[in-house]
Amino acid sequence: MFNSVFRRISLGVLLLMVCTIPALIASEEVQWSKSIEESMSAAKTTGKPMMMDFYTDW
């Protein structure tokens, strides 16, 4: 019984590693911009979506 549980856990850890390591290697660093006009024009030319993050300290 222990052998079966150990195999399942090992397989789960292996699958997790196989799925996450390539994503970590290929990830790009986010390029933040402080100008909305520059960001909108870059999003239009590249065809990539734009994310806006709003923050306040109330």
Phi and psi restraints in degrees (value plus and minus 20) as a CYANA .aco file:
   2 PHE   PHI     -81.6   -41.6
   2 PHE   PSI     -59.6   -19.6
   3 ASN   PHI     -81.6   -41.6
   3 ASN   PSI     -60.2   -20.2
   4 SER   PHI     -86.8   -46.8
   4 SER   PSI     -62.9   -22.9
   5 VAL   PHI     -86.2   -46.2
   5 VAL   PSI     -62.8   -22.8
   6 PHE   PHI     -81.9   -41.9
   6 PHE   PSI     -60.4   -20.4
   7 ARG   PHI     -84.0   -44.0
   7 ARG   PSI     -61.9   -21.9
   8 ARG   PHI     -85.5   -45.5
   8 ARG   PSI     -62.0   -22.0
   9 ILE   PHI     -85.3   -45.3
   9 ILE   PSI     -62.8   -22.8
  10 SER   PHI     -81.6   -41.6
  10 SER   PSI     -63.2   -23.2
  11 LEU   PHI     -84.2   -44.2
  11 LEU   PSI     -61.0   -21.0
  12 GLY   PHI     -83.1   -43.1
  12 GLY   PSI     -63.2   -23.2
  13 VAL   PHI     -85.4   -45.4
  13 VAL   PSI     -61.5   -21.5
  14 LEU   PHI     -82.5   -42.5
  14 LEU   PSI     -65.2   -25.2
  15 LEU   PHI     -83.6   -43.6
  15 LEU   PSI     -59.3   -19.3
  16 LEU   PHI     -82.5   -42.5
  16 LEU   PSI     -63.0   -23.0
  17 MET   PHI     -85.4   -45.4
  17 MET   PSI     -62.7   -22.7
  18 VAL   PHI     -84.2   -44.2
  18 VAL   PSI     -53.4   -13.4
  19 CYS   PHI    -102.8   -62.8
  19 CYS   PSI     -52.8   -12.8
  20 THR   PHI    -113.1   -73.1
  20 THR   PSI     -51.7   -11.7
  21 ILE   PHI     -83.1   -43.1
  21 ILE   PSI     -65.4   -25.4
  22 PRO   PHI     -82.1   -42.1
  22 PRO   PSI     -54.6   -14.6
  23 ALA   PHI     -87.4   -47.4
  23 ALA   PSI     -57.3   -17.3
  24 LEU   PHI     -89.9   -49.9
  24 LEU   PSI     -56.6   -16.6
  25 ILE   PHI     -89.2   -49.2
  25 ILE   PSI     -59.4   -19.4
  26 ALA   PHI    -109.0   -69.0
  26 ALA   PSI     -20.9    19.1
  27 SER   PHI     -89.9   -49.9
  27 SER   PSI     124.9   164.9
  28 GLU   PHI    -121.7   -81.7
  28 GLU   PSI     133.0   173.0
  29 GLU   PHI    -102.0   -62.0
  29 GLU   PSI     118.8   158.8
  30 VAL   PHI     -92.2   -52.2
  30 VAL   PSI     110.5   150.5
  31 GLN   PHI    -117.3   -77.3
  31 GLN   PSI      83.7   123.7
  32 TRP   PHI    -101.7   -61.7
  32 TRP   PSI     126.1   166.1
  33 SER   PHI    -149.6  -109.6
  33 SER   PSI     127.0   167.0
  34 LYS   PHI    -120.4   -80.4
  34 LYS   PSI     -26.5    13.5
  35 SER   PHI    -129.7   -89.7
  35 SER   PSI     103.9   143.9
  36 ILE   PHI     -90.2   -50.2
  36 ILE   PSI     -54.8   -14.8
  37 GLU   PHI     -85.0   -45.0
  37 GLU   PSI     -63.9   -23.9
  38 GLU   PHI     -84.0   -44.0
  38 GLU   PSI     -60.6   -20.6
  39 SER   PHI     -87.0   -47.0
  39 SER   PSI     -60.8   -20.8
  40 MET   PHI     -87.3   -47.3
  40 MET   PSI     -59.8   -19.8
  41 SER   PHI     -88.8   -48.8
  41 SER   PSI     -57.3   -17.3
  42 ALA   PHI     -86.5   -46.5
  42 ALA   PSI     -58.6   -18.6
  43 ALA   PHI     -85.9   -45.9
  43 ALA   PSI     -57.7   -17.7
  44 LYS   PHI     -88.4   -48.4
  44 LYS   PSI     -61.9   -21.9
  45 THR   PHI     -93.1   -53.1
  45 THR   PSI     -54.6   -14.6
  46 THR   PHI    -108.7   -68.7
  46 THR   PSI     -39.0     1.0
  47 GLY   PHI      58.2    98.2
  47 GLY   PSI      -7.9    32.1
  48 LYS   PHI    -113.9   -73.9
  48 LYS   PSI     131.2   171.2
  49 PRO   PHI     -91.7   -51.7
  49 PRO   PSI     139.6   179.6
  50 MET   PHI    -135.4   -95.4
  50 MET   PSI     115.6   155.6
  51 MET   PHI    -131.7   -91.7
  51 MET   PSI     112.5   152.5
  52 MET   PHI    -133.1   -93.1
  52 MET   PSI     112.5   152.5
  53 ASP   PHI    -137.1   -97.1
  53 ASP   PSI     101.1   141.1
  54 PHE   PHI    -128.6   -88.6
  54 PHE   PSI     120.4   160.4
  55 TYR   PHI    -160.7  -120.7
  55 TYR   PSI     122.2   162.2
  56 THR   PHI    -162.1  -122.1
  56 THR   PSI     132.9   172.9
  57 ASP   PHI    -138.7   -98.7
  57 ASP   PSI      68.7   108.7
